Amino acid sequence: MTLKHLFSILNVTRKEIEELFSLALDIEEHPSNYANSCKSKILASLFFEPSTRTRLSFESAMHRLGGDVIGFATAKISSAAKGETIADTIRVINSYADIAVIRHYIEGIGEVVKKFATIPFISGGTGSQEHPTQALLDLYTINKEFGEIKGLTIGLMGDLKYGRTIPSLLYGLAKFNNIKIWLISPEELKIRRGVEIRLRELGVNYTIVEDYREAISELDVLYVTRIQKERFPDPLDYERLKGSYRITLESLNEARKHLIILHPLPRVDEIAPEVDDTKHARYFQQAKNGVWLRMALLYSLLKED
């Protein structure tokens, strides 16, 4: 990859994405070939916000590549709790690790990182701004299911305003051909104006609706997101909107037979448990794919570095 750091999928070319897909698939099929490829390398795992899948999949990926991991899972046990600036944290981590993944609540943290980092840094999610590696593993999952990302109709449903996975996935899909997007959400949770302006600039074909039943019969992929309580300035707004959507067996009566359902997880009640056993469910495979994709990313950035 030509990138030093990864904080936006906008900065990754389609060619680089497809090369990551090929590498991730090779790692998945021949993991022993990569078991010691990052031996003696150290990943710093810096999570200032809670995480299960992103943090653990990055750490699993590094261990599977033969490397080691240091870091913290909450800002409360880092020196940020003592008042240390993020700039100073980055300066110190430069001396301790060969590569780092960082999740932070401050949007635009990537600009601070780029100013002070001398090792590669990867975003593990920044506020409600972007989550580029989640988008890459989402695209990898779609590519594996359909053989290519082309001519697909994809619905994104739920919290499109605060969900950081949404902008990254949309920007990633914009790099592929003949993709139709349905954006499904309550009016209060539709995509932010800045994201919509960027979609228009990128020439994305999208339609905004509130009722998923308008789109379900056309979809190849339904990407479901939870209503995120922690992002709401007013808790009453969350209580009013939290049950807006729920995918059940009945919801899928009009769905295409090959429809796949994705979810970045964690879920609350937006997908009923009985959907897990249907041929449509792919969200747990999607999470597993995150390990292979992140192994490919770590391998690529460390190789270039």
Sequence and secondary structure as in RCSB ss.txt:
>XXXX:A:sequence
MTLKHLFSILNVTRKEIEELFSLALDIEEHPSNYANSCKSKILASLFFEPSTRTRLSFESAMHRLGGDVIGFATA
KISSAAKGETIADTIRVINSYADIAVIRHYIEGIGEVVKKFATIPFISGGTGSQEHPTQALLDLYTINKEFGEIK
GLTIGLMGDLKYGRTIPSLLYGLAKFNNIKIWLISPEELKIRRGVEIRLRELGVNYTIVEDYREAISELDVLYVT
RIQKERFPDPLDYERLKGSYRITLESLNEARKHLIILHPLPRVDEIAPEVDDTKHARYFQQAKNGVWLRMALLYS
LLKED
>XXXX:A:secstr
   S BS GGGS HHHHHHHHHHHHHHHH GGGGTTTTTT EEEEEESS  SHHHHHHHHHHHHTT EEEEESSG
GGSGGGGT  HHHHHHHHHHH SEEEEEESSTTHHHHHHHH SS EEEEEETTTB HHHHHHHHHHHHHHHSSSB
S EEEEES TTT THHHHHHHHHTTSBS EEEEE  GGGS  HHHHHHHHHHT EEEEES GGGTGGG SEEEE 
   GGG SSHHHHHHHTTS  B TGGGTTS TT EEE  S  SSSB GGGGGSTTB HHHHHHHHHHHHHHHHHH
HHHH 
